[in-house]
Amino acid sequence: RPKVNRDRPHLDRVAVLVVQGVVPLPAIAEYPLAEAASAHRVSELRHLRGKLVLRVR
């Protein structure tokens, strides 16, 4: 992995690139905690590209 600076100016520049659509954000799939088993299956089968979030509330 390349070394990434984590200072404020660098993060501000990344934020601008995200807003401009130059740097895409990963897809986020949300599941309620009651559906954790389904979310786990999706994760195991690698049918998700991006992030998987379990909603607790």
C-alpha positions as CSV (number, residue, x, y, z in Angstrom):
1,R,0.0,0.0,0.0
2,P,1.2,3.5,-0.7
3,K,1.9,5.8,2.2
4,V,-1.1,8.1,2.7
5,N,-0.8,11.3,4.5
6,R,-3.5,11.8,7.0
7,D,-3.2,15.5,7.6
8,R,-6.1,18.0,7.3
9,P,-5.1,19.5,3.9
10,H,-4.9,16.0,2.4
11,L,-8.2,14.9,3.8
12,D,-9.8,18.1,2.6
13,R,-8.5,17.4,-0.9
14,V,-9.9,13.8,-0.8
15,A,-13.3,15.2,0.3
16,V,-13.3,17.6,-2.7
17,L,-12.5,14.7,-5.0
18,V,-15.3,12.6,-3.5
19,V,-17.8,15.4,-3.9
20,Q,-16.7,15.9,-7.6
21,G,-17.2,12.2,-8.2
22,V,-13.6,11.6,-9.0
23,V,-13.1,9.2,-6.1
24,P,-16.2,7.0,-5.8
25,L,-17.3,5.8,-2.4
26,P,-18.0,2.1,-1.8
27,A,-21.5,0.8,-1.9
28,I,-23.1,0.4,1.5
29,A,-25.7,-2.3,2.3
30,E,-27.6,-1.9,5.5
31,Y,-29.3,-4.7,7.4
32,P,-31.3,-4.5,10.6
33,L,-29.7,-6.6,13.4
34,A,-32.7,-9.0,13.2
35,E,-31.4,-9.9,9.7
36,A,-27.8,-10.5,10.7
37,A,-27.9,-14.1,9.4
38,S,-28.9,-12.9,6.0
39,A,-26.2,-10.2,6.0
40,H,-23.7,-12.8,7.0
41,R,-24.7,-15.1,4.1
42,V,-24.3,-12.2,1.7
43,S,-20.9,-11.5,3.1
44,E,-19.8,-15.2,2.9
45,L,-21.0,-15.6,-0.6
46,R,-19.2,-12.4,-1.6
47,H,-22.3,-11.1,-3.3
48,L,-21.6,-7.6,-2.0
49,R,-19.0,-5.2,-3.3
50,G,-18.5,-2.5,-0.7
51,K,-19.4,-2.2,2.9
52,L,-22.0,-4.1,5.0
53,V,-23.5,-2.4,8.0
54,L,-25.7,-3.9,10.7
55,R,-28.2,-1.4,12.2
56,V,-28.5,-1.9,15.9
57,R,-31.3,0.7,16.4
